[in-house]
């Protein structure tokens, strides 16, 4: 396939995709009106972090009349592109379709899909190729789109390969049984023909993972690979109701055909292939930059603060902890244990206030494998290892004459509960922050529903980071809710594959440990307890509130309090400033109540 023919076929298929999309909109214009699915007065809130110029421009094109006019113009331009011709005006029409899509897409967050993005990519490449006069520039643009095609298929395939549902072939029947994207007849076929379903699923994996082989052997695999990919997209269009897939993705295939043909073929005589070494050079540079970024982030992750100390536990683990405040020698030391996939920095809001506004000593630490804490234990990890480490930290980092208050969030709450039973007289209290409960997977359907998804997510993220994808990560919004001085360090920790590996190790151990729970909490006699629940947690799962009350009831013969922080989520208790400050207030009030109760008891005695 020659250059002009490749451009022509690609731009027509992309135009047909756009024509379908705009006609669909014009028959459903109510979605952009007030109260509709794409009401701009609601959708514009998603751009609150964008620049004023961007918001002003989108406001100008997002009214119902303007959007309708744009779609009508897109219908006209797309129809014109379906007609015969080879002029530069066709390039202008394609560029109009691509640029108008950039304006319309933010206004239509629902109803668009990957086919619209692919059509825009093709229109940008083919439209610009029509407009420029240099053959080398035209070829560079077509190479860009073709290489992007190969990369997209490969990445899609290898990401699927990381998921167990694609490897065991349960993904296809899983999708076909859904209401939104499913097909009853196809679902029945997958259930009746499991071996054929497995062959079909693995064939899709092989097609996507190996798609870059179209460039091997002088393009001999181009026709079967393109035929397989096109059939896949047509099947998606029919079975999943994604009709535009049948034209959008095949719009990329003529560009692949043009770039895979041997240079000696008369159809591509004179083709400029300098884009390939340029792309490989850019890839090598990107890989080097990603490696440097990973090293810098790892150094930032393991580097401590001026208050950091190191303690080696009985298991050989080296715990990095922050001695945020020595506090008054006569007051207890608060020791903060983080949850899974969390470090001492997640307690930033609490630490800042407790260290600077109260007379208590404050220590926060990262469990072995997180941040600057190194796991050196040679045995398989069990939850008891982290309990031992916490006990060793208290005994090694806190002066023997001082009392200790243990604070634990999420799984950290269960760790401090178990450590409390072993620290005895050293304890002045325990604080549970939206704590885990060892019976939660037996009693809570909501918690049970999260098991597989969390395991897949943690494992997949760790693998992706080990493959070097950390350089592509954007900063999650929740990190920006922490104090500014912590942003870079917490993001470096988030992008560290070792932290995700530690979380995977802990998750597996927690699953095994909780599965063996006998059903009744062991008592923690004589130790005061404060149990703090996040409202969103208990609203979503009322059973969690009952289990939190059981945590308090296990502290027999001592002062106990249970509170629910209104509006707070599980992680928001720590990272959202207003919720974290309320949590701190509850902790301080609880410790004052414990001290007052002890004073009154002495006076009575």
Secondary structure as UniProt FT lines:
FT   HELIX           3..26
FT   HELIX           29..32
FT   TURN            34..35
FT   TURN            37..38
FT   HELIX           40..43
FT   HELIX           44..47
FT   TURN            48..49
FT   HELIX           52..61
FT   HELIX           64..81
FT   HELIX           88..105
FT   TURN            106..107
FT   HELIX           114..131
FT   HELIX           135..162
FT   HELIX           164..167
FT   TURN            168..169
FT   HELIX           170..176
FT   TURN            179..181
FT   HELIX           184..192
FT   HELIX           194..209
FT   HELIX           211..215
FT   HELIX           217..219
FT   TURN            220..221
FT   HELIX           222..239
FT   TURN            243..244
FT   HELIX           245..248
FT   HELIX           249..252
FT   HELIX           253..260
FT   TURN            263..264
FT   HELIX           266..268
FT   TURN            269..270
FT   HELIX           274..302
FT   TURN            306..307
FT   STRAND          308..312
FT   TURN            314..315
FT   STRAND          318..325
FT   TURN            329..330
FT   STRAND          333..337
FT   TURN            340..341
FT   HELIX           344..347
FT   HELIX           348..357
FT   STRAND          361..365
FT   TURN            368..369
FT   TURN            371..372
FT   HELIX           383..397
FT   TURN            400..401
FT   STRAND          404..409
FT   HELIX           411..423
FT   HELIX           424..426
FT   STRAND          427..433
FT   TURN            438..439
FT   HELIX           440..443
FT   HELIX           445..449
FT   HELIX           451..466
FT   TURN            467..468
FT   HELIX           469..472
FT   HELIX           477..481
FT   HELIX           484..486
FT   HELIX           487..494
FT   HELIX           497..515
FT   TURN            525..526
FT   STRAND          529..534
FT   HELIX           535..540
FT   HELIX           542..553
FT   TURN            556..557
FT   STRAND          560..565
FT   TURN            566..567
FT   TURN            570..571
FT   HELIX           572..575
FT   HELIX           577..604
//
